[in-house]
Amino acid sequence: MFEIKIQHSFPAGHHLRDYVGKCANPHGHNYRVVAVVHGEQLNPAGLLIDFADLKKSLRSICERLDHQYLNDIPPFDTRNPTAENIAAYLYDELGAAIGAQGVKVKEIELWETDTAAVVYRP
């Protein structure tokens, strides 16, 4: 089994619905995403997946969230934009983007601050 890990960062704002505390107020984060993909078969070039292709896919997904107020954009206009829900969203979107290449997303680690992160792996 081979694993590849990449990182990407993006800033975004949000507030948490149904939450009592400071995070119920509008605020922002500089999110850091660590994506881990895995698979058993290497391509003819000896790669699981090209780092450039994987980075391009993750960047494209994060671009939809970059400098946005998450509560205003789907799916976070109805789903609470918690770190947990954002990580699950990134997992699903990245999986759809790279699935045809025979590589699967293993986990998404999403850092909301320098000291707080969530890991999503179904």
N, C-alpha and C positions, 0 to 999 in steps of 0.2 A: 504494500500500500504506500502510495506517495501522497504527501501533503504539500500544498503551496499556501503561503500566507502573504497577504498584501495589506497595506494601510492606505486610508484616504481620510481627509478632514474636510468639514464644511461647517459654516456657522448657520444657525437658524434660531428663530424665536418661537415661543409657545407659552401656553399656560395650561395647567392641569384642571380638568373639570372634576367635580365631585371630590375635591381635595380641600382639607382645612390646613392652611399653613401658607408660607411665603410663596410656594410654587403655584398657588391659585392665581397669583398676579402675573401679568405678562413679564417675561424675562427671556434671556437668550443663553445659548451655549455654543462653544466651539467643539462640535462633536468630532470624535476620532473613531473611525470604523476600522476594525481589523477583521478581514474576511479570510477564512480558512476553507480551502477546497481540497477534495481528495479523490483518488481513483487508483486503479490498478494497472491500466494499460497506458503505455507511453505511445506517442505518435511516431511516425517514421523518423522524425528528427531527434527522437529521444526526449521529448517534452511531454509532461502531463497536459499542460496548457501553456500557451505563450504568456509570459508575465504581462506583456504589452496588451494582449487581448483581454486578459482578466482585469487589468487596471482600467482599460477603456470601458468595459462593462460596468464596473463599480462606479467610476466617475460619472457615467451617463445617468445612472440611477440617483446618485447623490446630487447631481445637477438639478434635479426636479425639486430638491429640498433646500438647496443652497440659497441663503439669504431670503428665505421665505418665512412667513408666519404660519407654522405648521397647522394650526387650528383652522386655517382657511382653505387648505388644499386636501383633496382626497388622498388617502382614506381617513385622514386625521380631522376632517370636518365632522365626522361622526364617531370615529374611534379616538379615544383619549391618547394624545401624543406623549405617552410615557416612554422612557428609555426602552422598556420591555417591548412595547408595541412597535416602536421604531426599528428595533433590532429584528423583530419578526418580519416586518415589512421588507427590510433590506435582504433578509434571508430568502424570502419568497421571490422577490424581484430578481436577485442575482441568480437564483436557481433557474428561473425561467430564461434568463439571458444566456446562460452557458450550458443548459441542459443538453442541447443537441451535440455538444462536443464530448459527451460521455464522461463528464466530470460532474461531481456533486458537491454542493456546499455542505461542509461539515458543521461550521458554526460561524456566527457573527458575534463579535465582541464590540460593544459600543460604549465608548467613554464619553460621559456627559461632562465631567470635570476631570482635573488631574488626579483626583482621588476617588472617583466613583464611576463604576462601569457595570454593565450587565452582559452576560453571555447567553445567547440563544442557540440552542441545538435541540431540535425536536426529537 
